[in-house]
Amino acid sequence: VGLEQDGNKKVSDYSKGMKSRLNFIKALIHNPRLIFLDEPTSGLDPANARIMKEIINDLRAEGKTIILTTHNMHDAAELCDNVAFIIDGKNTALDTPHNFMRSQGGTRITYTYIENKQEITSNVLSTETSGDLNIQEVIREDRLISIHSHEPTLEDVFVELTGRRLQ
């Protein structure tokens, strides 16, 4: 986990991220079959978070059972086979990340165009673009400014289920 060069340092001199990586490795040293991880990438820079995720995925590939708690929905989607949303101490939903995201209705297209010298933004499901006469007209008349797709995320599911945003 990138601590080799700091082996002679006192742990009290470690940064928060270094302590997090040390605790992660300490949890694995005895080769457990069941691993509980609480916010394993919290406080880590992107490079060290990537290393931790690679180790977690390697452990999954070895057949280890990993129970992960996190507020980071991107990590949950990337690392988890199943996701449970626990709200106020109660399991409100359990499914695979893929099924949760599919439940949100699919990819949404957001497009911005010019109308009467003003920018207007519209949304349409990707499966309905062929029936959206407005987007066809905007493209045909070369008034399109931007077009973006947005796939549903686990955060979208969380907000839908709970009515509140992640902190």
C-alpha positions in Angstrom: 0.0 0.0 0.0 2.9 2.3 -0.6 4.3 2.5 3.0 7.6 0.7 2.4 9.7 3.9 2.3 8.1 5.0 5.6 8.8 1.8 7.5 11.2 3.5 9.9 8.7 6.3 10.8 6.7 6.3 14.0 3.0 5.6 13.2 2.2 8.7 15.2 4.0 10.7 12.5 1.9 9.1 9.7 -0.7 11.2 7.9 -4.4 10.2 8.1 -4.2 8.5 4.7 -1.0 6.6 5.7 -2.7 5.4 8.9 -5.7 4.3 6.9 -3.5 2.3 4.5 -1.7 0.7 7.5 -5.0 -0.3 9.2 -6.2 -1.8 5.9 -3.1 -4.0 5.6 -3.3 -4.9 9.3 -6.8 -6.2 8.7 -5.5 -8.5 5.9 -2.3 -9.8 7.5 -3.9 -12.9 8.9 -5.6 -13.8 5.5 -9.2 -13.6 6.7 -12.1 -15.1 4.6 -14.5 -12.4 5.8 -13.3 -8.7 5.7 -15.2 -5.7 7.1 -14.0 -2.4 5.6 -15.3 1.0 6.7 -14.8 3.8 4.2 -11.6 2.2 2.8 -10.8 5.0 0.4 -11.7 7.9 2.6 -9.0 10.5 3.0 -6.8 8.9 0.2 -5.5 10.7 -2.8 -6.7 9.2 -6.2 -3.5 7.1 -6.7 -3.6 5.4 -3.3 -7.4 5.0 -3.5 -6.8 3.1 -6.8 -4.3 0.8 -5.1 -6.8 0.0 -2.3 -9.5 -0.7 -4.9 -7.2 -3.0 -6.8 -6.4 -4.9 -3.6 -10.1 -5.2 -2.8 -10.9 -6.5 -6.3 -8.0 -9.0 -6.0 -9.4 -10.2 -2.6 -12.9 -10.6 -4.3 -11.3 -12.6 -7.1 -9.8 -14.9 -4.5 -13.3 -15.6 -3.1 -13.1 -13.5 0.0 -16.3 -12.0 1.4 -16.0 -8.3 1.8 -18.5 -6.1 3.6 -17.9 -2.5 2.8 -19.5 0.6 4.3 -19.2 3.8 2.3 -20.9 7.0 1.4 -19.0 7.0 -1.9 -21.5 5.6 -4.4 -18.9 5.5 -7.1 -16.8 3.1 -4.9 -19.9 1.0 -4.1 -20.7 0.7 -7.8 -17.2 -0.3 -8.7 -16.4 -2.6 -5.8 -19.7 -4.3 -4.7 -21.6 -7.2 -6.1 -24.6 -6.2 -4.0 -25.5 -2.9 -2.4 -27.8 -2.2 0.5 -29.0 1.2 1.4 -29.3 1.5 5.1 -31.3 4.6 6.2 -31.9 5.4 9.9 -30.6 2.0 10.8 -33.0 0.1 8.5 -32.2 -1.7 5.3 -34.4 0.1 2.7 -33.2 -1.6 -0.4 -30.9 -4.4 -1.6 -29.9 -5.2 -5.1 -26.9 -5.3 -7.5 -25.5 -1.9 -8.6 -26.5 -2.6 -12.2 -30.1 -3.4 -11.3 -30.3 -0.3 -9.1 -29.1 1.9 -11.9 -31.3 0.3 -14.5 -34.3 1.0 -12.2 -33.8 4.7 -12.8 -35.1 4.5 -16.4 -31.9 4.4 -18.5 -29.7 6.9 -20.1 -30.9 10.5 -20.2 -29.8 12.9 -23.0 -29.5 16.6 -22.1 -29.1 19.0 -25.0 -28.8 22.8 -25.1 -29.8 24.8 -28.1 -30.5 28.4 -29.3 -34.1 29.6 -29.5 -34.8 33.3 -30.0 -31.2 34.2 -29.1 -31.5 32.4 -25.7 -30.0 29.1 -24.6 -32.6 26.4 -23.8 -31.9 23.1 -22.2 -34.0 20.0 -22.7 -33.9 16.4 -21.5 -35.0 13.1 -23.1 -34.5 9.5 -22.4 -32.0 8.0 -25.0 -34.7 5.5 -26.0 -37.0 8.3 -26.9 -34.7 10.5 -29.0 -36.1 9.3 -32.3 -39.5 10.5 -31.2 -38.3 13.9 -29.9 -39.2 16.2 -32.8 -37.5 19.2 -31.0 -34.1 17.6 -31.0 -34.5 16.6 -34.6 -35.4 20.1 -35.6 -32.6 21.7 -33.5 -30.0 19.4 -35.1 -31.4 19.9 -38.6 -31.4 23.7 -38.2 -27.8 23.7 -36.7 -29.0 25.3 -33.4 -27.5 22.6 -31.1 -24.9 24.0 -28.7 -24.2 20.9 -26.6 -25.4 17.3 -26.0 -24.5 15.1 -23.1 -25.6 11.7 -21.9 -26.1 10.9 -18.2 -26.3 7.3 -17.0 -28.1 6.8 -13.7 -25.8 6.4 -10.7 -26.1 4.8 -7.3 -26.3 8.3 -5.9 -29.4 8.9 -8.1 -30.9 5.8 -6.7 -30.1 6.8 -3.1 -31.7 10.3 -3.7 -34.8 8.6 -5.2 -35.2 6.2 -2.4 -34.5 8.6 0.5 -35.4 12.0 -0.9 -32.1 13.3 0.4 -28.6 14.0 -0.9 -25.5 12.3 0.3 -23.4 14.4 2.6 
